[in-house]
Amino acid sequence: MVDLHRMFAELRATVPDGPPDEVDFLFKHDNLPLPPPRLTSDRLHFRKIARDYNGWHRVDNLALYMDEQACRDLGLFLLACAFHDPEHSVLELSSAWSEVRNVVYRAQWPEDDPPVGLVQRPTTFRYFPSVTKKHPWLHEKDLSSLPLLALSNETESVLSDEEWRQRDTVFVESTTAGTVRLAELLLNAGCSWNKVREYELEGDAGFRGVAPMSAELRLHLPGSDHWRAHPELGGG
């Protein structure tokens, strides 16, 4: 099976790491590889918790642990998905420590069943490495431009409390803009000069960072307090 990090190693080497806002890279169909139906990584580790707000509102909260290089590779994978919009691409997570086994991207609109009206697809994305914040989109008004991640099982059929607890598949359900936005954050988070070690993308009850109905997402890089709390991850 194709390894995520080997697949994007050559492209990763050409995408600038910085300095912030001084160099750029133009992403387009020609330099983004077509995501295969299945690929794998052993360097992405998800943990699942339930986030409780005020004792009456509970949401899924996903904690993603990854090193800087893996962070950028995941960003490149999401960009490639946004541009090529493959019918189906599954990133299998082989880490024994990860509680999520699959990250699934599906085409926004199947070629044989387009929606009524105009369909817009990306042609270019000019990327500048940029400074980020722990809550990067706190004041965003256009919620459709934020990431939307859904935690379920592979069949998307959860019928019992036990099946709910065993959910192990994350579906990328964002708009194209939301997927590209998350990809850009991952590219910036993985830059060698970046000092932010943790990101919190919360729902409307917290510090806004994801679209309505999305699972919340926390990113932990080496050196963060949460990373140091898990010596089994190594580094940091």
N, C-alpha and C positions, 0 to 999 in steps of 0.2 A: 504494500500500500504506500502511496505517496506520503512523504513526511513533510509537514507544514513548513518546517524551518529550512529544510533543504530546497523546497520548491521556491521559497521567496528569498533565499540567500543572495542571489545575484542582484535582484532588484533592490533589496535592502541596502546593499553596498553602494548603490548609486544614489539613493535618496539622502539628501543632506541632513546632517545631525545638528547643524547650527552654523554660526551663532544665530540667536533668535532674531527673526524679522530681517535678516540680511541676505540670505540665499534662498532660492526657491527651486521647485521641481514641478514639472507639468505632467500630471497623470493623464493618460488617455487609453483607449482600447488597445492600441498597438504595444504599449509597454506594460500592461497588466495581464498576467497569464489567465487563461480561462480556468476557473476552479473545477477540479475533477469531481465526479460523483461522490467519492469518499477520499478522505485524507486523515492523517493522524498526528497527534502531538502527545508527548509525555512531559511537557513543561508548562502546562496550563492546569491549575488546580482550583476547582470550585468547591466551596463549602456552602451549605444551605442553612439558613435560619429563618425564623418567622419574626418579623419586626412588629412590635405592638405599640400602637399610639393610643394613649389615654385610656387604656383598658377596654376599648370597644372597637378599635379598627386595627386589623392585622393584615400584613402584606408579606409576600415572599421577598426575601432579601438574599442576594447572591454575593458571596465574597470570592473574588477572583485573585489568586496569588500567581505571580509570574515574574520572571526576570525581565530586564529591559529589552533584550533582543527578542524574546518571545512576545513581549508587548507590541513591538513594532511589527512583527510577523503577523500577529492577529489583526492589527490594523490594516496591513496590506491585503490580507485575505478578505476582510470585509469590503475594502475598496474594490477589489476584483469582482466580488459578488455584486456590488452595486452597479458596476459598469457593464458586466456581461450578463447579469440577471439569469444565472443558470436555472434550469428547471428544478434542480435539487442538488445541493452540495452538503455533505455531512462531515463535520470535523469530529472525529472520534478522539476522546481523551483517555489515554491509556494509563495515566497515573493512578496507582492504587489508592492514593490519598484523596483523589477527587471524588466528590459525591455526585457530580454531573458527568455522564458518560458521552454525551453527544451535544454538539452545537449545530443546529440545522438552519440552513438558508434555503428558501424556496422562492421561485420566480414571483415577482409582484403580480404579473398577469401572464398566464400561459399564452403562447403564440396562437393556439387554436381557439382561444376564448377571450379575446380582448374586451375591455369594458366599453361602454357607450361613450363616445366623445374622444377627446385628445389624450394620447399617451405621450408623456415626456420621458426621455432617457438622457442620462449624462453623456457628454462628449469629452469634456476636459475638467480637471480639478487642479488648480494651481495652488500648490502647497508651500507655505512658509513655516518652518519650525517656529513655534510661538510659546511664550510664557503661559502657564496654566494656573488654575486655582483648585483648591480642594473641592469646592462646589462651583463647577465651571459655568453653569447655565442658570444660576439662581434667579435671575430676573427675566428669563425668556418669556415672551408673550405668545409666540407661535409654538404651541405645544406639539403640533404635528411634525415639527422639525427635530424633535428629541427622540432618542432611542426607545424602542419598545421591545422588551424581552419577555417571553412567555415560558414559564416552567411547567412542563407536563411530562407525559411518558411518550414513547415512540409512536404509539397508536393514537395519541390524543384522546384517550378514553379512560377517564378516571372515575370508577364507580363505587369505590369504598374508601374508608379512612386509611386502610393499609396501603392501597394503591396511591393515595394522595401523599403519604409519607415516603413512598418509594420512587416518586417522580425523579427522573434522571436525565431529562432532555430539555435543552433550552432552544426555543424557536426564535429566530430573529424576525420579528413582525413589524419592524420599523418601515416608515416611508423611505424612499431613496435618500432624502435629505437627512433623516435620522440615522441611517446606516453610515453615511459618509461622515456625519458629525462625530459619531462614536469612533470611527476609524481615525479621524484626524486627532482626536484626543489621545488615542492609543499611540499614534506616531509621536506626538509631543511628549507624552508621559515617558516614552522609552528613550528620549534624548539623553546623552551622557551628562549634560549640564543641568538637567532638571533636578531641582531640590525637593519637589513635592513627592512624598512617598506614599500618600494615601489619597484616594478620591472617593467622594460619596455622592452618588446619583440617586436621590430619593424621590418619592412620589409627592403628591400635592399636600400630604400631611406633614412633610418634612421640608428639607431644602431641595426644592424642585430640580430635577436633573433627568427625569425620564418622562415619557409620554403617559397619558392616562391609561390605566389598567396594566401598566408594565410592572414586572418585578423590579425591585430596587437593585442597584449594583454598586458594590464597593470594590475598588481596585487597590491591591496591596503589592508594593514593590519591595525589593530587598532594602533593608534599613528601616522599614516601618516598624512600629511597635508590634503590630499583629504578626508581621513576618518573623520578628525575633522571638515571638512566643511559640513558634513552631520550628524547633531546631531540625526536625526531620526534612525541612525544605532545603537546608544547607545555605551557605552564603549569608550576607547581610546580618 
